[in-house]
Each structure stands twice: as structure tokens, then as C-alpha cells.
Amino acid sequence: MPTGRELEARFFLADLIGAEVRSPEGPTPGRIVDFTLLLGEKYPRLSHIVIESPSGERRLARRDQFSRFQPAALELGTAASQLPLLSDIPDSVLVRNIWDKQIVDTSDARVVRVNDLQIAEIKGDLRLLGVDVGFRGLLRRLGFERFLCPLIERFSGPLKNEIIGWDIVESVPTNFTHLKLAVPSEKIRELHPADLADILDDLSVQEGLSLLKGLDTETAAETLAEAEAETQAQIIAEMPSERASDILEEMEPDEAVDILQDLEEDKAAEILSHMDAEEANDVRELLKHPENTAGGLMSVGFATVFEEFTVEEAFKHLRLMAVDLEIIYYLYVVNKTDKLLGVVSIRDLLVANPASRVPEIMNDKLIFVTPDTPQEEVAALISKYDLLALPVLDEDGGMVGVVTVDDVIELLLDNMPRMWKRRALTS
């Protein structure tokens, strides 16, 4: 921010818009309706004040053409008839276009809406200093600040302006504005995907597409996977199919399926046609199952070991499989025909004798579901037995997938007592 010595005066846009301008000519030339903005500097210069006459004619005045410049006392030192028309500069960037725009506050990883703009007079120039995203700014914008703020402050204490400096926020490029703020886009890319997803959920579809366009494919996939289901479907539906397929390939197949199930059939088929053949086959297999069943929830990424393995051999095998698996909760012990015989946790392997055979330490009391098991029953079993993952078996007892606790977390929360649900969401 500019120092106090540099600042000659500060204003809010809402206090200036609509303010009456006087003229040495006699008749009132009109009211301030906007400012033109020159982009590219840390604090952009407001090059002209836009004055609208009672007849609707709009003219441009520089700051130095005012003899007095205060919201309650605005007086031109130049005849209004000598000022150029706004129409003479058709490509002007107007400050009021920033009102109501969504801006990413990278310091707090949130999307904020511009309620008002803070303007400063610095060395004779008007500069855009920051954006007011607080409640007081909204009241000022609506014209209620003078009446409501004293009443609110009487009961709740001082109602402060919430100013974010123009130099520490970044706009989301859209088709509706070509504004680009001073902070580099690296700040956006450095955010955690979960924080990016929170931002994504607050943006319009076009703004969300612009945000993802600036991310690498892996980060875009992680961000989209963390977003709300409605956000996921809306963005993928509007995204070019080639880009959508690249992003879905980076996701776990069950995550990709969740998104594709919410799309139009033609769009989903087009995206699948651009995906890697192996990835697409995994997704197509999962799409065969209704989304409210174990088959619709399950992931095909799980780790198996053969019954004849020793603990040491199981670890060697696990190291090879772990490269392609996002999360490993358990190892599933199978025979040569892939029939599930038992389950062993990573902890059990760690504390076991390396020479022991895996069947000696596995749990052969199997808890499992079939692909058509309703999702509510799946969630109930995971909750009842404190499982991190639940195997899904076909009619021959073969492993076809696993449902992990994060796959059913929303269902589990819905069935929690209200107190525990609140604690879980808070943590």
C-alpha cells in the first residue's frame, strides 16, 4: 500500500458515483457516473472522471480539470462543453465494471465479491487502491451506510471496512472482463487442491473453466475431485472433450465414473472415446452398475497377494503394486483363481515375522458385499465394523473392487447423530 505521506485523500467509489458536479459556467453539468481505468500498474490510474449531463451525454474530465474534488464538493475548473465525449474513446475500461465481480483472495484462499472500491489521490493522480469486500462496503454501495451502520454498531461494535489491497488479489479471467490484477497466477497454482476446490465451487462455470485452464492436468484433476458434484458435472460438460478426458484419466476410475454419470450420454461417450483404452475400459465396467449400489461406489484399485506368499514376499509385491495405487488400506489374500480368502492390514504385516506365511496372520472372517448391495447397507457395514475399506465380490467370491470409507463418507455423516456430525464437519 502507498504510505501516508503519498496519500493526499481517500475515497470510496460508492461515495463518488452519483455525486453532483458543479461548473464555473453556471448550470450544473451533471453527475459522476464512472471512471476510466488504465491497467498494468500496481495501483492502476483512474485517467478520467465520466460525467453524465441531464440529457444523458457523457463527457470525460481529468483530475487536474477539477478545482475542488471531494464527494460533497466537486467543482470543475474547465467548461463542461470543452470536455471530450466518452464515445470518442470507445474501448475505455470502466471502473464500475469491477463492481460485483468475483476476485480470488489468494492470501485466504477464498472467492470474494467486490462491494466497493477504495480510491486514493496520490501525487495528483487518482489511483485504485483496493477492493472492499465487507458488509460495510455493501451497505455503502446500497446507500444505507449512514443510517444502518450506527444502529448495527450500537449492538455489535464497530463495523469496519474490509479492504483487500489491489496488489494482493487476483481476478479470475472470464469472457466478461479483461481485467488482470498484478499478482502472478503462481499464487493460485500454489494453493492446495482442497482450497482450490472451495474457490471453484464459488465461481461461475466460465470462471471455473478459466481457473482450471491455468492448472496442470494433475492439479486440475485433484481440484475437480475435491469439488461439489454439481460443480464437477457443470464444468466437465462445458469443457472440450479432449481436455476433459485428460483430467478424468488422472482421477481414480470411481471418481471419473461419479462425474460421467451426471453428464448427458453423448457427452460422456465422447469423453470416453478420447481416454486411454485401459482407463476407459475400467470406467465402462464401473458405469454398468447403478450409482446407489456398491458397484457404483467401488474402486477397482486394490492390492492383492497370493496365499503362498511369505510376509517378506508380500512386502516385495506390495512395493511393485503401490506405484499404481492411490491408497492402500488392506492387502487382500487370494488364490490362483482370484477368490478372496482373507484380509491382512499393513500394520499386521509390519509386526509379523518376515518368514511367516501370509495366511497365518490374515483375517479369514470375511465381511464383504456384492456389486448390487445398496449403498446404505455398505455404509452401515463400514460404520459397524470400523472398516477403512470393504471388498466387493462377484458370485464366485472373486474380487471386483473395494468401497473405501471416503466413498461413503457423506452417507455416514447423514446417519450420524447431529452432535457428532457437527464435530466431524468442523474437524
N, C-alpha and C positions, 0 to 999 in steps of 0.2 A: 504493500500500500504506500502511496505517496506520504511524505512526512507532513506534520502540521504546518511547518514553515512554508511548504509549497502550496498548500491548500488556501485559496482565497475565500471560498464559500462551498457549501454542500447543499444539494437539493435532492428531492425525490421527484421522479418523473410525474407521479400522480398529482403532485402539488403544482406542477407547471402546465400539464395538459388542461386545456380549457381556460387558462388564465388570460385575462383581458390585456391587450397590448395598446398602449396609448401612442399618439403620434404628434409631433410638433405642428403637423398640418391642421390639426383641429379635430376632424371626425375620427372616431375610433377605427383603426384599420382592420381590427379583427381579434381573433384569439389564437393562442398557440395550440396546434393540433398534433405536432410531431417534431422530430429532429432527424437530420440525415447523419449517417454514421460512416466513418472511414475505418475500415478494418485493417488489421495487420500489425497494430501496435499493442503493447502490453495493456495499456488502458486506451481504447480507441477514442479518437477525437470526434466530437459532435460538430461537424463542419458548419451546419446551417440550422436555424430555427425555422420551422414551417408555420407560417401564419395564414389562417383562413379568414377571408373577408366575409361579411354578412351575405354576400351574393354567392359564396362558395368558391371564389377564386383563391388559389393557394400560391403564396409567394415565399421566397427564401431570404432570410436575413442572417448575416454573420453576427457573432457575439460582439465584435467591435463596432457594429452599427447600432447598438443599444447604448443609450446614455445612462440608463438605470436597468439593472437586471436582478430583481428579487421577485418571488412568486406574487407578492402583494403590490409590487411596484415595477411594472415592466414598461419601459418607455423607449421608443425608437429615436435615434438622433438623425435618422435619414427619412426622407419622404417615402411612404409605402409604395407610391406609384413608380418609384425608381428601382424597386427590388425586382430581381428576376423571378419568373414563374417556375413553379416546381415542374411543370410539364416540359421545361427546357432541359431538364436533367432526368430523363425517363428511367434510368437504371439506378436511381438512388436507393441505398439501403436505409430503411426507415427504422428508427429505434422502437416504435410501438409494435413492430413485428416480433420483438423478443418477448413481449408480454404473453404470459400463459404458455410459453414454450417450456419443454421439459429439458432439464440440464442434469448431467451426471456430476454429482459432488464426489470426486474421487477420494477425498480425504476421509469421508464417512461411508463410502460405498453405497450411495443411495441416489434415487432419482428425485429431484425437487422441481417444483413448478415456480416459475418467475411471477411473483405477485407484484413486484415493483422494481424499479431500477434506481440506484443511487448515482447521482451526477455530481461532479466536483468541478470547480473553476480553478484551473492550475495555470499560473503564468499567462492569464488572459484567454486561455482556451477552455472550452467545456469538454470534459472527459467522462467516459463511462467508467465508474469506479467499481461497482459491484452490483449484485442482484440481491433483492430482499425476498427471502422465501418464507418469512414468518407470518404469523397471524396478524400482527400489527400492520404489516405491509398490505395484506389483503383488505383489512378494514380501511386503510388509507385509500387504496385503489377504488373501493366501493363508495368512498365519501363519508364513511361512518366513524373515522378515527377520532374526530373532535368530540363526538357525542358518546361513543361507546367505550373508548379507552379509559376515561376517568371512572366510569361505572365499574368496569371489569377490574381495574387496579384497586378499587376500594375493597374488593373481596379477595382477590388473588395475588396482590402485589404487583410490582412494576411489569408492564408488558413491553418487552424490549424488541427492537428491530433485530432480525436475524439476517445479517448481511454476510454474503459469501463473496470474497474478492474475485473480480473478473479473471485474475491471473491464476486461480487455483481450481477453476471448474472447467469442464469440457463439455461442449454441446454434442448431441448425437446428430450426425449429419443426416438429413432427410431430404425428401423431394420437395418439402415445403419451405425450407430455408437453406441458404448457402452460408450461414454464419459458421465460423470456425474459431473456437476460442484458443487462447495462447498456450494452454498446457498440452504437451505432446501426448499422442494416443497411447504411448507406452504405459502411462499410468493406468489406463483401462486394462491393458493386457496383463498387468502385474497383479490384478485382483484375483482372489480365489474364485474358482468356478461357482461355488455356492453364493458368493457375493454378486458375481456377475448375473447369476440366475435371478436373484432378488431384483436386480435392476431390470433385467429382461422382462420380468412379469409386470413391471410398471410402465413399460413402453408400448407404443402402438406397434402394429405388425411391421410397418415400414421402418420405423426406428429400430425395432429389434433386428430386422434383416441387416440394417446398416451396422449395428453393433457387432453381429456375428461375422460380417464380411471382413472386419478388421482383425479377427482372431484366426490363429492357425486351426487346422481341421480338428486336431485332438482337443484343444481347449474349447472350441465351439461345441464339440460333441459332449464334453464334460459339463459345459454350461447348460446346454439344452436338456441333458439328462436330469439336471437338478431343478429345472423349471416346472411350473404347473402344467398339467396335461393339456389344458386348453391352449396355453401359450405354445407348447410344443407343436400341436396339430396346426394351429393357425400359421405359424412361421414356416413349417415344412411344406404346407400346402401352397404357400406363395413363393417358395424358393425354387430356383431352377433344379430340375431333377438330377442333373449330374452332381451338383454341389450337395444336394440332399442325400444322395447315395453315398458320397464320400463321408459325410458326417455320420450317417447311420452305420456304416461299416466300422467306425471307430467305437461304437457302442456295443454293449453286450447284446446278443440276439434278442433276449427277452425285453430289453429296453426299446430296441428298434421296433419290435412287434407291437408294444403298447402304443407307439406313435402311429404306426401304419394302420392299426385297427380303427383309428379315429379319422382316417382320411377317406376321400372318395376312392372307390375301387380302381378307377382308371389311373388316378394319380399314384396310388400305392403300387400298381402293377408297373407303371413307368419307372418309378424309383427302383424297384426290384430288378428291372431289366438292366439297369446301369451298375448294379452292385456286383462285386466279385462272386463268381459262381458258387463257391463253397459257402460264403457268408449268406448268399441269397437262399441256398438250399436249407440252411439251418433256420432262417427266418420263416421260410414257407412251411416247414414242418411245424413250427410253433403256431403259425397262423391257422392251422387246421383245427385248433382247439378253441372253444368259446373262452372269452376273456375272463369270465367269472368262475373258472374252474382251475384246478391245479395245473392242467396242461397249458392254460392261458397265462398262468403266473410263473411257471417254471423257467429255469435257465438250463441250457444244455452244457454249461461249463462246470464240470465237477472232476474230482481226482479219484481214480480207482487204482487199486493194487491187486495183484493175484494172490490167491490163498497160500501158495507155496513160498511167498517171499519171506525173508527174514526182516527184522526191523531195519538193519543196515541197508538191505536191498530196497526196502520201501522208501528210505530217505533218498537213495540214489535216483530211484524212479520219480520221486516227487520233485526233485530238482529239475528234471527234464520237463515235467508237465507244468511246473509253476510259471514258466515263461509265458504260456498262453492263457493262464487263468488269472482273473482279477482278484478273486477272494477264495481262499481255501479254509473252510471250517473243519471239515472232516475228510478222512480217506475212506472210500467205500471198497470193501473187500469183495471181490467177485471170483467166480470160477471161469473155466475156459469158455463157457457159453454166455458169459457176462451176467449170470444170475447173481443177485445180491445175496451174500452170506452173512455179512456183518458190517459194523461201522467201528472205526477207531479214530480218536481225536489226535490232533498234533501233540497235545500235552502227553497223552498216553505213550506215544512213540518216543518222546524226548526222555521220559523217565524209565523206559524199558531197556532191558539188556539187548545190545545190538545183535546178539546171536539168536535171540528168541524169534520164533516164527510168529507172523502177524496173527494167525487165528488164536494164538494163546492169549493175546491181550485185547482182541476185538470184543465188541458187544454184539452178541448174536440175537438179542431180543429186539427184533426189528419193529420200528414204528414207521409206517410208510403210507402213502396214498396212491391212488391211480390217477391217470390223466383227467378223468371225468369227475373226480371228487370236488364238491362245491368249495368255493374259496373260503366260506365261513368255517367249514369243517377243518380246512387246512390251517387257518389262523388259530382255531381252538386247540388243535393238537400241538402246534408250535408253542402256544402260551402255556398249556397244561404241563408239558414235559420240558419246558425251558430249553427248547432246541434253537440252535442257530441256523439249521437247515434241515429240511425234511425230504427224503428221497421219494421220487415218483417212479413207480414200477409199472411195467406192462403186464398183461395177463399171464406171462410166463415167468414173472419175477425178475425180468431184466431191467436194468437202469435206463431210464429215458430222460431223466432230468432231476433237478432239485429245486425246491422252493426255499429261498432264504428268508431270514427274518425281516430283512429290509423290503422284500417283495410284498409283505403283508402288513407292514408297519401301520399303514393308515387304518386297516381293518382292526388291528389290535388296539389302536388308540380309540377308535369308535366304541369298542367294547370295554374300555377301561372305566372305572369309577371316575366321576368328574374331577375329584381332587387329584388323583394320580395322573390323569390325562393332562391337567394343567401343569403339574410338575414336570412331566415328560416333555411337553412342548416348550416350557421355559428353559429347561436344561439343553 
